[in-house]
Every structure is written in structure tokens, then in C-alpha cells.
């Protein structure tokens, strides 16, 4: 499903993104879920990317704008979000 890494993605404050599965990190691993905010939720990025020790494309502050977690402020790694269509 994920032939090659597509990160790091860069988002700016105010941009819309959609939560998504992240690509596997190694051969044979399945795509990874974010854990909290359901896949397909719309989020508004509210920060510049922050460094983090996982090196998963940047860590962002975000505000959930759709789905059962609407109104939640959270942090999300860039490999778990995609630009909104």
C-alpha cells in the first residue's frame, strides 16, 4: 500500500488536514493508526512542526474539527495526517 516514505510533510498553522494511517516503518509491518483521534477526522493545524525523538515527520498541535472528538486539542505526528482535499 505504501511503496515509499512520503514524509516529512510540512504543515503551517491554519492548514486543514485529515487523520490517516501512517506507512509501515519496516518490511512486513502493517500501516499504523494514530490511536486516539479516529482515522478520517478533519483537524486544523495550530502550530509549526516541533522536533520529536521518533523522527516521524514533525509533531504538530492540532484542533479536531470533525467526528466524535470535535473540539479536542491534541498533538499529532505528521505521518498520521494528510493535506485535506
Secondary structure by P-SEA (a helix, b strand, c coil): ccccccccccccccbbbbbbbbccccccccccccccccccbbbbbccccccccccccbbbbbbbccccccccccccccccccccc
